[in-house]
Amino acid sequence: MSNQRENRIEDFAFEFIHSYYATRTGAKKILVDKAERTKEGYLADGLFSLQNPDKSIFIASLSTGNSSTIVRLLTAYKKRGISKMRYLTAALLLALTFYTGVQVAKLSLLYAAPAAAAAVFVLHGYLERRGLKKKLGKLLDQMKKTPADEQWLGMSVSSLTFRGNVLAKHLLDLCERRGIGVITVGKRAKVVQLQEPKTQTCRRGDFLAQYEGEIRIRKTLLGDSYLRVA
């Protein structure tokens, strides 16, 4: 039986996204390129280019570079939640407060110790969850550096990881707000689309102009019409 290590998202995502746009747009010519760099040096793991009916260029980018880090965060949270350090922090504060209260002979410290420990326990958990959410946000920020009409995040992870996982739900919420499509592949080698991308608007020209392979892709995609314009 195949295992998750054998099913890398890179082996499935290109075919899936190509088929997605072929079905949605009816385009007969969709270029698929791997490891395309922007003119600022940032890497898009995949780039899909096609011509719209109005003759404009449409591109979609695929990001898988940070997916292993994202998957580790989601999987760890699914299995263990936040770390057990909050128990140790609360216990140490409780012990310290009791010790101090006994040393200075103040009953108020002894009475306050349990409440203080509980407050630290809750605060520790809140700050740790907040830190995890910030990490996910920063990882998704990297996708802004490889702009496209539509962006996809691909991950090698079982869709079960997203069930009942608050951190995974937060990831999908972040992707939805940023218009990022999400696909996964798990043990059964089946691509699951968890979220569709939203089309972004390029303020100047088109997004392809921001990539090093712009001229090559335009020539291949447009053929004689590009040569006539050039």
N, C-alpha and C positions, 0 to 999 in steps of 0.2 A: 504494500500500500504506500502511496506517496505521502511524504510528510511535508510540513510547512516550509522547511528549508529548501526543498526542491522546487517549490512553487514561488518563484520570485515575481513580483509585480511587473518588473521590466520585461519578462517573457510573455506577458499577456496584455499589458496596457496598450501597446501600440496598435495591435490588431483591433482591440475593443474600441478605442477612440476613433480609429479610421472608419470602422463600421458604423459607429455612432453618427459621424458627420455625413457619411455616404447616404445613410438612411434619412437623416434629417433634412439635408440640403439637396439631395439628388445629384450632387456634383460627381462628374465622371473622373475628374482628375484631382486627387488629393495627394500632395507631397508629404512624405513622412521623413523627417530628419532627426538624428540623434545628436546629443551633445552640441547644441548650437549656442554660441556665445553672443551676448549683446555687445555693442560697440564700447561699453564700459567694462567689459570683461566678465560679466556674470553669466553663469551657465544654466541653460534650460535643458533638462534631461531629454525632452522630446519637443519637437515643433511640427505642427500640422498646418499646412498652407493650402488654401483653395481660393477660387475666384467667385465672388458673389454674382448674382444675376445682373447687378448694376455695374459690373466690371471692377469693383473695388476688391482689395485683397483682404481676406479674413485669415487670421492665424489663431491657433490654440496652442498653449504650452502645457507640458507635463512636468511635474516636479516629483521626483522620488528620492532625491539626495538626502533629505532630512527625515525621510519616512521611518527609518530604523530607529532613530532617536525618539520620534513621536510614539512609535509602537511600544518601545520599552517603557515609556512613561504611562501609557494607557494600560498595558498589561500588568505592570507593577501595582497600579492603583486598583485594577480589577481584582487582583489576588489578595492584596494586603491592605488596601486603603492607604491612608497616610501612615507615616512611620510611627513606631512605638516610643519614640523619644519624648513625646508629650507626657507619657506616663512617668518617665524618669524625671523630667523637669518638674512635674507637679509633686512627685514624691520628695524630691530634694528640697523644694520650697517648703513643703509641709514639715519636713524634719527640721529644717533650718529655723522656721518660725517657732516651732515648739521648743527647740533648744534655746533660742534667744529669749523666749517668754519665760522659760524656767530660770535662765541665768539672771535675768533682770527682775524676775518675780512680778511679771505683769500678766494678769489673767486675760486682759484684753487681747494680747497677742495669741494666747492659747485658743481663745474663742474664734479669733479671726483666721487662724491658720487653715481650717478646712475650706472656708469660702475663698481665701486667696489662692489655695492650691487648685480649686475647681476653676477659678477664673483664668489662671495661667494655663490649665489644661485646654480650656475652650479657645483661648487666644492663640496658643501654639498650633492647634489644629487649623484655625482660621488662616493664620499666616502661612502655614505650609501649603494649604490648598491654593491660596492666592499666589504663592510662588510657583506652583505647578502650572496654574493658568497663565501666568506671565511667560513662562518658558514656552508654552504652546504658542502664545501670541508672537513671540520673537521668532520662532521657527517658521511660522506662516508669513511673517514680515519678509523673509527671504524671497518669497514668491513675487513680491512687488518689484524686485530687481530684474525679473524676466517677464516684462509686460506682454500681454496678448489680449485679443478680443475676448477669449475665454480661457480660464486657467483650470487645470486639473491637479489634484493631489492623489498620488497612487501609493498604496501601502500593502505590504505583505502581512496580512493579519486576518484571523478568523472574524467573521461578522459577529460571532458570539461575544467577542471582547466588548462590543458596543452595548450589549444588553445589560441594563441595570448599572451602567457605569457612568457616574456623574461627570467624571473628567472627559470621557468620550463624548458625552452629550454636549459638553462645553466646547469641545473641538468642533463638532458639527455646527453648533451655533455660530462660532467664530467664522467658519468657512461660509456659512449661509450669508452672514452680514457682509463678507468680503466678496461674495459671488463666486466662490471656488467650488468646483465640482469634486466629488470624492468617490474613488473606486478602490475596492480591496480585492485581494485574492487570498484564499485560505487553503486548507488541506485538500479540498476536493477539486482544486484547480479551476474553480468557477469564479469569474469576475462578478462582483456584486457592486452595483451602483447605489451608493448611499445618498448621493446628492447631485443634482444637476448644476452646472455652472450658469452664471448670469453674464450676459454680454456686456462688456465695458465699451465705453466710447473713447476713441482716440481724438484728442483735441487738435492735433496737427497731422495731416496726412494719414498714415496708417502705422500700426505697431511694427510691421516688418522693417520699417526704416531704421529701427533701433538695433537691428541685428547685423553682425559681421557678414553673414551669408545673404544679405539682402539682394545684391545684384544677381548672384547665382540662382537664387530661388525665383526671382522675378523672371529671369530668362527661361528657366525650365517650365515655370507655370504658365507664362503668357506666350512664349514662343515668338512667332513672327510679329504679333501685335506689339510686343515689347520692343523688338528690334526697330520697328517703324517709328515708335515714339522716341526711342533713344536716338 
